[in-house]
Amino acid sequence: MEYNLADLFESVVDVVPDREALVYIDHPGTGAQRRLRYAELDAAANRIAHHLLEAGIGPGEHLGLHLYNGIEYLQTVLGCLKARIVPVNVNYRYVEDELVHLYRDADLTALVFDAEFTQRVAAALPRTEMLRHLVRVGTPPEGVPRLDAVDFAEAEAGGSPRRGFAPRSADDQFIIYTGGTTGMPKGVMWRQEDLFFAGLGGGAPTGEPVSRPEELAERVAAGGDGITFFPIPPLMHGTSTLTAFIGFNFGQRVVLHRKFVPLEVLRTIEREKVTSVSLVGDAMLRPLIDALNGPLKGCDLSALFSVSSSGAIMSDSVREEFGALAPSVLLLNNFGSSESGFNGTATDDSGPATGFRLRVNARTTVVDPATYEPVKPGGTGRVAQHGHVPLGYYKDPAKSAETFFERDGERWVLLGDMATVDEDGIVTVLGRGSQCINTGGEKVYPEEVEQALKAHPDVYDALVAGVPDRTWGNQVAAVVQLRKGVPAPSLDAIRSHCRSRLAGYKIPRQLVIAEEIRRSPSGKADYRWARAVASEAAGAAGLTENRG
């Protein structure tokens, strides 16, 4: 056996076939539940895999998953891996032109989609020549084209529940499309062995990675159950799917909701005795805090051991609020990306006063982007990782050459995050270089200013962007969402609040109050939107402030 994700999953199934693997709760909606044991999930994945093969989708071809969270999502991913078909995530917020780009860029030959996206799929199909097989989950709304699609339930029923697949390889691919903060989405190509060690912890995120493939099942057989993973963000973002696979690697239970509904998330944590929650920053943790302070005050979180965030930081102020409500829960700000997997976790002293400080793994360092040499303590460079890294971006050799490099015969990935490193090896992440604001020659990273803003008692959420300024090139603008019922603070009040936390050149020169901060379904910041909102407001006001 090799480090192939389907082989590894099947090895776990064979030692704990009757253990509960997956619980799906349809919120919002009927609240209906489905529960599958490991053997049942394995058989369900076999069925969809055989259907795809019989439909002519062969090994190495690409299948898109245009779905909300659900059993069908993970069942299809597992089915693809079993049949050596490459799964590709599709952002369900994309509209026609964006879908056409992704469908074509990814060379999709098959698509599994939720019925409510039928209209968008139908609009994109005429421009996606390679896409030849459609599987629809659910019934499309009235008046919407039904397309030439196989019903998922029929596809599943017609496929064999047995395995019987061709041998697989550690080189089989898994593609994660990432939209990033700028530009069109790019497909990150992972070998499954590399993804297993970089993104799935090598079968032991909290301990020593396995030394041989068979050891994964041996560990599951030797250990007990009792851990329940609850990835809250959409599975169409890589982190949630990888979190679910970490749960499967442990032989433990994974809980899913169709969509993020804070009250129902907390009820599920209480009812299912969830032990580990993953989410994306304040955008998801704040609504949970509001519910715990309101209609679900007293909710039983006694089984909950950890809440981890990746993709966005849980700010100090929000961490403190949640800590007061659930003092025994460990809060973890993790750092990673679609291009690197897991890199490290924030230190206990990480925050506005010290910066976002990380204890990184042995494969992560800070390098000079010009020479690729590690920077000396105190120097500034970009975060990089070596060893188990992706093959590159699908069909984009130019971008791959900018992001991936070789040094001393080993492959590296160069991330977009600027950082410094100290004598103890602690890495302080400054922020994404692409979002860095150059104001009068000084560099300002939005994340640092956002942390300071969110410590203000009246600020619910905030994004920071640079807008053009005749004197300084760019000025720092804050787009702020307030807590309900509070009066809008003045720019002077916001600036006064920030002065004790930030150097003068980092303090916002412009304040825009927004009804709601725009983020992706997973909670990631939409900086293009923030920049547009701030620029429009600055233009309307004829704003050109002096620096204070």
RONU-86456 format. One line per 5 residues: number of its first residue (from 1); their letters; for each residue x, y, z of C-alpha. Coordinates in Angstrom, 3 decimals. Layout:
<recs>
NUM> a> X:Y:Z | ...
</recs>
This chain:
<recs>
1> meynl> 0.000:0.000:0.000 | 1.163:3.546:-0.796 | 0.273:6.907:0.733 | -2.859:7.156:-1.356 | -5.879:8.798:0.312
6> adlfe> -8.377:6.179:-0.910 | -6.144:3.295:0.171 | -5.632:4.899:3.560 | -9.375:5.507:4.025 | -10.189:1.909:3.129
11> svvdv> -7.579:0.657:5.600 | -9.333:2.623:8.353 | -12.759:1.324:7.273 | -11.508:-2.244:7.550 | -10.567:-1.857:11.238
16> vpdre> -13.581:0.216:12.415 | -16.401:-0.619:9.940 | -19.206:-0.178:12.484 | -17.967:3.089:13.968 | -20.001:6.209:13.099
21> alvyi> -18.139:8.198:10.447 | -20.352:11.011:9.225 | -23.344:12.937:10.563 | -25.113:15.420:8.299 | -27.719:17.886:9.563
26> dhpgt> -29.643:19.960:7.017 | -29.565:23.531:8.369 | -31.097:25.742:7.212 | -33.875:23.573:5.952 | -35.721:20.661:7.468
31> gaqrr> -33.121:19.859:10.113 | -33.194:16.294:8.825 | -30.268:14.086:9.792 | -28.333:11.333:8.056 | -25.775:9.144:9.776
36> lryae> -23.315:6.802:8.101 | -20.946:4.305:9.655 | -17.530:3.789:8.104 | -18.619:0.704:6.146 | -21.717:2.534:4.903
41> ldaaa> -19.737:5.574:3.790 | -17.241:3.299:2.062 | -20.017:1.488:0.175 | -21.680:4.793:-0.762 | -18.377:6.104:-2.158
46> nriah> -17.888:2.845:-4.088 | -21.300:3.262:-5.675 | -20.628:6.758:-7.013 | -17.114:5.743:-8.128 | -18.477:2.835:-10.178
51> hllea> -21.157:5.076:-11.679 | -18.529:7.573:-12.836 | -16.326:4.878:-14.345 | -19.293:3.299:-16.134 | -20.239:6.757:-17.448
56> gigpg> -16.845:6.952:-19.120 | -15.046:9.260:-16.684 | -11.616:7.701:-16.491 | -8.586:7.874:-14.196 | -6.818:11.226:-14.355
61> ehlgl> -9.873:13.110:-15.614 | -11.240:16.011:-13.566 | -14.613:16.181:-11.783 | -16.019:19.394:-10.318 | -17.909:19.542:-7.024
66> hlyng> -20.370:22.444:-7.261 | -22.119:21.696:-3.993 | -23.124:22.952:-0.596 | -21.955:20.881:2.368 | -23.481:17.448:2.520
71> ieylq> -22.823:13.724:2.536 | -22.806:13.826:-1.272 | -19.785:16.114:-1.233 | -17.480:13.866:0.801 | -18.979:10.737:-0.751
76> tvlgc> -18.094:12.057:-4.210 | -14.585:13.117:-3.191 | -13.967:9.627:-1.807 | -15.509:8.080:-4.928 | -13.200:10.106:-7.146
81> lkari> -10.147:9.076:-5.138 | -11.160:5.425:-5.318 | -11.566:5.612:-9.121 | -8.416:7.764:-9.563 | -10.559:10.630:-10.854
86> vpvnv> -9.267:14.033:-9.746 | -11.716:15.984:-7.536 | -11.891:19.759:-8.083 | -13.700:22.139:-5.734 | -16.005:24.792:-7.244
91> nyryv> -16.896:27.988:-5.398 | -20.697:27.980:-5.318 | -20.821:31.782:-5.185 | -19.371:32.061:-8.676 | -21.597:33.449:-11.413
96> edelv> -21.643:32.453:-15.068 | -18.367:33.965:-16.331 | -16.426:32.828:-13.268 | -17.833:29.317:-13.611 | -16.927:29.190:-17.284
101> hlyrd> -13.361:30.169:-16.409 | -13.041:27.520:-13.691 | -14.794:24.735:-15.621 | -12.532:25.367:-18.623 | -9.334:26.103:-16.717
106> adlta> -9.754:22.884:-14.727 | -10.642:20.826:-17.830 | -13.696:19.401:-16.098 | -15.216:16.394:-17.831 | -17.814:15.719:-15.121
111> lvfda> -19.719:17.848:-12.635 | -21.728:17.007:-9.523 | -23.905:19.992:-8.621 | -26.681:21.030:-6.260 | -30.045:21.454:-7.971
116> eftqr> -30.398:25.076:-6.908 | -27.341:25.927:-9.030 | -28.976:24.482:-12.164 | -29.578:27.890:-13.749 | -25.914:28.899:-13.417
121> vaaal> -24.671:25.532:-14.656 | -27.012:25.722:-17.654 | -25.718:29.200:-18.515 | -22.083:28.079:-18.355 | -22.450:24.792:-20.259
126> prtem> -22.443:26.154:-23.851 | -18.905:27.477:-23.289 | -17.479:24.400:-21.547 | -16.845:21.935:-24.356 | -15.094:19.216:-22.317
131> lrhlv> -17.853:18.845:-19.707 | -19.784:15.761:-20.805 | -21.323:14.165:-17.699 | -23.590:15.841:-15.135 | -24.902:14.492:-11.840
136> rvgtp> -27.522:16.578:-10.016 | -28.174:16.473:-6.262 | -31.830:17.217:-5.510 | -34.688:18.558:-7.629 | -34.301:21.845:-9.547
141> pegvp> -36.746:24.686:-8.841 | -39.830:25.123:-11.007 | -39.171:26.713:-14.382 | -35.443:25.945:-14.354 | -33.935:23.809:-17.154
146> rldav> -33.505:20.228:-15.950 | -30.475:19.650:-18.195 | -29.236:16.255:-19.303 | -28.191:15.284:-15.790 | -28.339:12.020:-13.861
151> dfaea> -30.066:12.228:-10.499 | -27.503:11.574:-7.753 | -29.754:9.074:-5.986 | -30.135:7.111:-9.241 | -26.393:7.223:-9.891
156> eaggs> -25.719:5.915:-6.403 | -28.346:3.193:-6.630 | -26.985:1.928:-9.949 | -23.371:1.640:-8.812 | -21.853:-1.388:-7.122
161> prrgf> -21.228:-1.079:-3.357 | -18.082:-3.201:-3.662 | -14.561:-1.967:-4.206 | -12.852:-3.766:-7.087 | -10.847:-0.790:-8.369
166> aprsa> -7.537:-0.701:-10.193 | -4.365:-0.180:-8.152 | -3.740:3.393:-7.036 | -0.631:5.471:-6.534 | 0.841:8.045:-4.165
171> ddqfi> 1.217:10.159:-7.323 | -2.545:10.337:-7.891 | -3.589:13.978:-7.806 | -5.909:16.127:-5.711 | -6.559:19.660:-7.012
176> iytgg> -7.611:22.528:-4.759 | -8.791:25.661:-6.534 | -7.982:28.802:-4.606 | -9.334:32.237:-5.429 | -6.848:34.009:-3.186
181> ttgmp> -7.308:37.750:-2.712 | -6.533:38.830:-6.275 | -6.957:37.455:-9.784 | -8.802:34.460:-11.157 | -8.866:31.140:-9.287
186> kgvmw> -5.863:28.831:-9.662 | -5.736:25.053:-9.307 | -3.125:23.842:-6.826 | -1.945:20.374:-7.898 | -1.080:18.049:-5.016
191> rqedl> 0.314:14.545:-5.107 | -1.775:12.645:-2.584 | 1.257:11.570:-0.561 | 2.390:15.185:-0.253 | -1.099:16.325:0.732
196> ffagl> -1.302:13.562:3.347 | 1.817:14.821:5.100 | 1.453:18.567:4.529 | -2.302:19.082:4.861 | -3.483:16.076:6.841
201> gggap> -0.710:15.873:9.425 | 0.614:12.580:8.142 | -2.122:10.813:10.070 | -1.114:12.403:13.372 | -1.644:16.183:13.515
206> tgepv> -0.848:16.241:17.234 | 1.971:13.695:17.270 | 4.506:11.852:15.153 | 3.519:11.247:11.509 | 3.141:7.634:10.464
211> srpee> 6.289:5.983:9.111 | 4.508:3.581:6.725 | 0.995:3.548:5.224 | -0.174:0.485:7.180 | 0.558:2.258:10.444
216> laerv> -2.434:4.576:10.054 | -4.987:1.779:10.464 | -2.903:0.200:13.209 | -3.129:3.401:15.215 | -6.885:3.626:14.663
221> aaggd> -7.342:0.004:15.745 | -5.251:0.566:18.872 | -7.012:3.796:19.860 | -10.590:4.526:20.857 | -13.279:6.770:19.483
226> gitff> -14.866:9.763:21.200 | -13.556:12.598:19.027 | -16.020:14.520:16.865 | -14.752:16.981:14.264 | -17.073:19.763:13.122
231> pippl> -15.756:21.751:10.129 | -18.155:24.703:9.951 | -16.993:26.466:6.741 | -18.009:25.245:3.284 | -16.305:22.076:2.063
236> mhgts> -15.668:23.865:-1.233 | -12.830:25.634:0.592 | -9.945:23.217:0.991 | -9.521:23.578:4.756 | -12.890:22.056:5.622
241> tltaf> -12.466:19.066:3.320 | -8.995:18.432:4.736 | -10.373:18.718:8.283 | -12.939:16.044:7.451 | -10.185:13.775:6.122
246> igfnf> -8.145:14.322:9.276 | -11.187:13.031:11.169 | -11.362:9.988:8.903 | -7.625:9.369:9.377 | -8.264:9.202:13.102
251> gqrvv> -11.207:6.846:12.565 | -13.383:9.408:14.288 | -16.696:11.098:13.603 | -17.244:14.125:11.327 | -20.309:16.383:11.641
256> lhrkf> -21.540:18.626:8.818 | -24.146:21.354:8.407 | -25.383:22.402:4.985 | -24.829:26.085:5.822 | -23.545:28.195:8.714
261> vplev> -26.440:28.969:11.067 | -24.935:30.054:14.436 | -27.802:28.917:16.676 | -27.927:25.500:15.035 | -24.141:25.140:15.167
266> lrtie> -24.229:25.558:18.934 | -27.172:23.178:19.319 | -25.261:20.581:17.319 | -22.112:21.070:19.412 | -24.206:20.442:22.522
271> rekvt> -26.266:17.517:21.190 | -23.484:15.672:19.334 | -20.852:16.305:22.038 | -18.539:17.904:19.480 | -14.919:18.024:20.631
276> svslv> -13.185:19.962:17.829 | -14.570:22.854:15.785 | -12.839:24.505:12.836 | -13.951:27.880:11.531 | -12.639:31.028:9.849
281> gdaml> -11.856:33.894:12.199 | -14.089:36.461:13.826 | -16.675:36.305:11.042 | -17.800:32.926:12.386 | -16.802:33.132:16.045
286> rplid> -18.542:36.459:16.760 | -22.031:35.193:15.785 | -21.478:32.184:18.055 | -20.583:34.536:20.909 | -23.715:36.616:20.248
291> alngp> -25.843:33.473:20.432 | -24.151:32.346:23.665 | -24.834:35.763:25.158 | -28.425:35.701:23.918 | -30.874:32.930:22.990
296> lkgcd> -28.460:30.070:23.735 | -27.053:31.353:26.976 | -26.074:28.346:29.096 | -25.552:26.067:26.089 | -23.557:23.014:27.190
301> lsalf> -20.086:23.165:25.625 | -18.510:20.805:28.132 | -17.424:18.292:25.474 | -15.759:20.962:23.344 | -11.968:20.822:23.593
306> svsss> -10.730:23.127:20.810 | -11.806:25.790:18.314 | -9.297:26.365:15.538 | -9.241:29.015:12.841 | -7.403:29.141:9.535
311> gaims> -7.800:31.548:6.644 | -8.480:34.460:9.015 | -7.357:35.390:12.510 | -9.495:35.216:15.634 | -8.737:38.645:17.104
316> dsvre> -7.688:39.074:20.728 | -10.896:40.852:21.695 | -13.078:38.079:20.261 | -10.907:35.376:21.805 | -11.305:37.050:25.201
321> efgal> -15.093:37.223:24.815 | -15.341:33.540:23.893 | -12.845:32.594:26.599 | -15.080:34.177:29.233 | -18.006:32.042:28.022
326> apsvl> -16.048:28.803:27.539 | -12.858:29.070:29.622 | -11.823:25.426:29.170 | -11.832:25.542:25.345 | -8.482:25.851:23.586
331> llnnf> -8.490:28.575:20.905 | -5.988:28.043:18.086 | -5.059:30.471:15.322 | -3.536:28.191:12.694 | -1.572:29.330:9.672
336> gsses> -1.525:27.611:6.314 | -2.688:27.812:2.722 | -3.895:25.772:-0.231 | -0.308:25.891:-1.522 | 1.400:24.715:1.685
341> gfngt> -1.033:22.861:3.906 | -0.369:23.471:7.609 | 2.558:25.719:8.594 | 2.144:26.530:12.272 | 0.064:27.856:15.163
346> atdds> 0.061:31.272:16.816 | 1.888:31.636:20.125 | 0.070:32.557:23.339 | 1.556:36.064:23.256 | 0.495:36.705:19.660
351> gpatg> -1.641:39.831:19.328 | -1.811:43.548:18.456 | 1.130:44.430:20.699 | 3.476:41.719:19.389 | 2.089:40.815:15.957
356> frlrv> 0.845:37.472:14.643 | 3.610:35.253:16.055 | 3.854:31.613:14.952 | 5.572:28.463:16.060 | 6.122:26.933:12.660
361> nartt> 6.911:23.367:11.662 | 10.414:22.271:10.707 | 9.671:22.636:6.975 | 8.674:26.317:7.192 | 11.057:29.272:7.154
366> vvdpa> 11.315:32.913:6.037 | 13.374:33.500:2.892 | 14.576:36.422:0.822 | 12.277:36.282:-2.246 | 15.124:37.414:-4.507
371> tyepv> 17.739:34.827:-3.467 | 15.567:32.181:-1.721 | 18.093:32.195:1.125 | 16.779:32.149:4.721 | 16.723:35.626:6.246
376> kpggt> 18.749:36.324:9.362 | 16.938:36.984:12.656 | 15.300:40.386:12.478 | 15.192:40.369:8.679 | 12.045:40.519:6.555
381> grvaq> 11.157:38.066:3.814 | 8.399:35.754:2.648 | 7.138:32.596:4.288 | 8.273:29.479:2.426 | 7.923:25.734:2.928
386> hghvp> 9.890:22.802:1.569 | 9.472:19.054:1.383 | 5.884:17.984:0.808 | 4.660:20.808:-1.430 | 2.398:20.901:-4.525
391> lgyyk> 3.517:20.207:-8.066 | 2.425:23.691:-9.142 | -0.628:25.455:-10.528 | -2.647:23.558:-13.106 | -1.966:24.838:-16.648
396> dpaks> -0.140:27.921:-15.346 | 3.625:27.456:-15.740 | 4.328:31.191:-15.405 | 2.572:31.506:-12.048 | 4.071:28.190:-10.944
401> aetff> 7.557:29.519:-11.683 | 6.836:32.568:-9.491 | 5.581:30.482:-6.564 | 7.532:27.214:-6.609 | 11.311:26.845:-6.729
406> erdge> 14.087:24.352:-6.034 | 16.992:24.828:-3.653 | 19.601:22.224:-2.732 | 17.688:19.633:-4.747 | 14.465:20.118:-2.793
411> rwvll> 11.181:21.625:-3.906 | 9.883:24.769:-2.142 | 6.738:26.890:-2.231 | 6.980:30.652:-1.726 | 3.855:32.031:-0.055
416> gdmat> 2.529:35.566:-0.409 | 2.888:36.386:3.287 | 5.622:38.762:4.439 | 7.204:37.910:7.791 | 10.160:38.308:10.119
421> vdedg> 11.884:35.668:12.254 | 13.576:36.034:15.666 | 16.472:34.256:17.358 | 14.153:31.563:18.737 | 12.718:30.756:15.323
426> ivtvl> 9.370:32.417:16.058 | 7.919:33.800:12.821 | 5.925:37.039:12.948 | 3.593:37.303:9.960 | 3.158:40.873:8.761
431> grgsq> 0.503:40.229:6.141 | -0.076:39.484:2.489 | 2.359:41.365:0.309 | -0.389:41.870:-2.294 | -2.507:43.769:0.273
436> cintg> 0.324:45.820:1.733 | -0.427:49.584:1.746 | 2.481:51.861:0.806 | 1.792:55.231:2.414 | 4.577:57.748:2.051
441> gekvy> 7.132:54.939:1.765 | 5.955:53.198:4.939 | 4.429:49.733:4.655 | 1.163:48.997:6.429 | -0.295:45.477:6.554
446> peeve> -4.112:45.493:6.839 | -4.299:42.566:9.284 | -2.441:44.478:11.996 | -4.745:47.504:11.733 | -7.827:45.271:11.643
451> qalka> -6.779:43.637:14.915 | -6.568:47.073:16.549 | -9.914:48.171:15.137 | -11.707:45.031:16.304 | -10.515:45.679:19.848
456> hpdvy> -12.807:48.767:19.868 | -15.947:47.932:21.886 | -18.313:49.239:19.196 | -16.668:47.498:16.220 | -18.138:44.173:15.157
461> dalva> -15.938:43.566:12.091 | -13.471:45.537:9.996 | -11.394:45.447:6.830 | -8.581:47.816:5.947 | -7.509:48.876:2.453
466> gvpdr> -5.376:51.496:0.785 | -6.974:54.247:-1.286 | -5.121:56.720:-3.541 | -3.863:59.910:-1.910 | -2.240:62.843:-3.750
471> twgnq> 0.325:63.446:-1.023 | 1.206:60.005:0.298 | 0.467:57.743:-2.640 | -2.039:55.764:-0.572 | -3.787:56.316:2.706
476> vaavv> -5.112:53.794:5.207 | -8.899:53.419:5.081 | -11.021:51.439:7.541 | -14.322:49.881:6.495 | -16.154:49.047:9.705
481> qlrkg> -19.278:47.116:10.656 | -20.640:48.244:14.021 | -22.312:46.264:16.745 | -26.100:46.521:16.626 | -27.599:49.514:18.362
486> vpaps> -24.429:51.532:18.930 | -23.988:55.061:17.538 | -21.390:55.510:14.829 | -18.053:56.581:16.295 | -16.203:59.506:14.749
491> ldair> -12.967:59.099:12.819 | -11.225:60.958:15.644 | -12.542:58.426:18.192 | -11.316:55.512:16.084 | -7.933:57.164:15.603
496> shcrs> -7.629:57.852:19.337 | -8.413:54.198:20.079 | -5.720:53.046:17.643 | -2.961:55.398:18.826 | -2.000:53.252:21.806
501> rlagy> -1.774:50.170:19.574 | -0.300:51.387:16.285 | 2.402:53.687:14.969 | 1.047:56.959:13.629 | 1.424:56.111:9.945
506> kiprq> -0.697:52.954:10.412 | -3.704:54.754:11.902 | -6.727:55.016:9.551 | -7.174:58.337:7.781 | -10.618:57.419:6.532
511> lviae> -13.577:55.679:8.164 | -16.434:54.099:6.229 | -19.358:52.569:8.132 | -20.775:49.580:6.251 | -23.986:47.756:7.024
516> eirrs> -22.100:44.461:6.724 | -18.516:43.501:5.931 | -18.356:41.399:2.801 | -16.553:38.086:3.172 | -16.564:34.764:1.351
521> psgka> -18.819:31.979:2.682 | -15.798:30.683:4.610 | -15.188:34.055:6.286 | -12.186:35.155:4.219 | -11.790:38.878:3.634
526> dyrwa> -12.929:40.458:0.370 | -10.272:43.161:0.059 | -11.267:44.134:-3.459 | -14.716:45.034:-2.152 | -13.262:46.967:0.813
531> ravas> -10.927:48.933:-1.478 | -13.794:49.778:-3.842 | -16.065:50.916:-0.988 | -13.345:53.056:0.573 | -12.274:54.557:-2.752
536> eaaga> -15.868:55.443:-3.647 | -16.393:57.103:-0.272 | -13.113:59.008:-0.550 | -13.998:60.233:-4.034 | -17.462:61.339:-2.970
541> aglte> -16.022:63.308:-0.052 | -13.048:64.714:-1.982 | -10.963:63.282:0.829 | -7.231:64.001:1.062 | -6.209:63.966:4.704
546> nrg> -2.857:64.874:6.161 | -1.060:62.286:8.228 | -1.314:62.732:11.964
</recs>
